[in-house]
Amino acid sequence: MSIGVLALLAVIPILIALILMVGLRWPATRAMPLAWLVCAISGVIGWKLDILYLAALSLQGVVVAIGVLIIVFGAILILYTLEESGGMETIQCGMQGVSRDRRIQAIIIGFMFAAFIEGAAGFGTPAALAAPLLLALGFPAMAAAVVCLVFNSVPVTFGAVGTPVIVGFGFLKGSVAEAVAANPNLPFQSYDGFCKAVGEWATIMHAPMAIIITIFMLGFLTRFFGAEKSWGIGFRAWKFCVFASVCFLVPYLVCAWLLGPEFPSLLGGLLGLGVVVWGTKKGFCVPKDSWDFAPSSQWDKAWTGTVPASTKTEFHANMSQFSAWLPYVIICILLVISRVPSLGLKGWLTNQKISFTNILGFNGVNASIDYLYLPGTFFIVVSLLTILLHKMSGQAVSRAWKESIRKMKAPTIALIFAVAMVSIFRGSATNPTGLPSMPLALAEAVGAFAGGVWPMLAAFVGGLGAFITGSNTVSDLMFAEFQWNMAGTLELPRQIIVAAQAVGGAMGNMICVHNIVAACAVVGLSGREGEVLRRTFWPFLLYGIVVGIICWVLVVANPTVF
C-alpha cells in the first residue's frame, strides 16, 4: 500500500474529530469515541492490526488517561478548596492590588506563572492551574481557557525540566554518536551536547514569538471578549508585553545557551514573574488606561460554562496573602524538588508505580501510573493540607470534594477515548506488514511533496505530533528520526530542523485535544472543546508561519551547520 493511501487512512480519524468538534460543535465526549473507532478501523484496513492488539493498545491508553485525569481532578480540587476556604477571594484581592487591568492579569497569570509551572511539571499542568485562577479573577471561562492554552507554548520545549529535549530526542542517540565518530570537528561531541545545541536554536525560534504571541493574544482578548470588540485596546499594552517577555527571555536564553535544556522555562518563569510583579506595582510599562470586561450579564452565553466566573467588583482578604498563596507555593516547591534529578527524590518517586506489562499478552504494550510522581497527586495532597492551613469546616471540605468529583464525568469520557486513539496511532508502528506508523506515514507523505520548503513546514510536523499525542515529548519521540533523515536527504542543517521539531511540538500544545479537554474541564467548559479549538487554531497558525520563516532564514544563513 502506497504512503499516500496510508496517510489518507491515518488522517481520517483526525479529520473526523475536527469536523465533529469544530464544524458540527459536537462535545469531545461524543466526537472522540467515534474518532477512536475510525482510527481502529483504519488500523485494521491499512496496517492489518489484530483486533485484540487494538484492544490492548486502547487499554494502554486508558491507563495513561487515568494519570492525566488525576492531574485534572487535582487542579479542580485545588480551585474549589481555595474557593471554600476564602483563599481564592484573598488572592483576587491581592491581584487587584497589583493591577485591575485584565490585560496585565492575563500576562502575569496566563504567561509568567504558567511558564514557571510548565518548566517544573509540564504535561498539561500549567493550563490546569492558571485557567481556574483567571476564571476566579473574573475572566470568562472561554477567555481563560484560550489565553492559557495559547500562552503555554513558548516554555513547552523546555518543560518538565527539559524532558521534551532530553527524553524526546532519545532515539537520535545512535545517529548522533555515528555523526560524531564520522566528523570529530562537529560543534558537539556527545548526545548531551547535541541536545544543548538543539535547545539553543529552539530559543532563537521561540524568542520573537514570546513578544508576538503576547501582544497578539491581548488584542485577541479585547477583540473577541471585550465590549468594544477592538484589537487596538489589547495592542495598547504592547510595552508591557515587551517588558514581560524580556523578563522571561533573559533567563530563558541565558540558561539554554550556558546551562542546557533543563532550566530555561523554569527559571525564566520564576525570575521573570518576580520582576514583572515588582515592575507592575511600580507602574513600569503599565498602560495608563485600565481595561476590564463588560459586566457578566452582558457576556455572550458561549463565553461561560458550568463554573461561574467571579462577578464581584470588590474582594476582601479573608487571610494574609501569604496564607492564601501558600498552597500554590507548596505545589511549586514539591514540583521542583521532585523534578530536579540532582536533588535525589525523582528516582525514588518514579519507581513507585502501578505497572501493566504486556497487556493482553502483547509484548511491549505496557503502561504505568507513577502515582507519587504525578502533579495531580501533589495537588490532592496540598488540597488536604489546605484544610488544616486555612482551618476549613467539614461542610466546606465536603462541598469542595463533591463539586470536584461531579465535574469529572465529561473529561473522563473524552480523555479515555482521546488517549486510546493516541495509543493506536503510536502502536501502529508494530504491524505485520512492516509499514511505517500512522503518524510517520502522514509525515512522510507531507515530506514527499515539500522538498526545499521543508524548513517552512518542519515545525508543523512537530505541531501535528503534539496535536495527535497531547505531548511535545511524545511528538519528538515520534518524529525526531524522521526530521533528522529529512534534513540529511535535503542537505539541510540537522540541528536547526530538529530544533524546529522541538518548537513545533511546543506550539502544538495549544491545539491538542488532550490539553483542550483538560483546560475545558477545570473552567467548566466540558463539551465545548470544539469552540476552544476554533479559537486556538489561529494563534497556532500564526506561530507556525513565523517559526517557519525564522527556520528558513536560519537555514539560509547557516548552510554549513551540521
Summary of the structure (lengths in Angstrom):
residues: 562
radius of gyration: 22.6
end to end distance: 34.4
largest distance: 68.7
contacts: 2206
relative contact order: 0.18
helix: 76%
strand: 1%
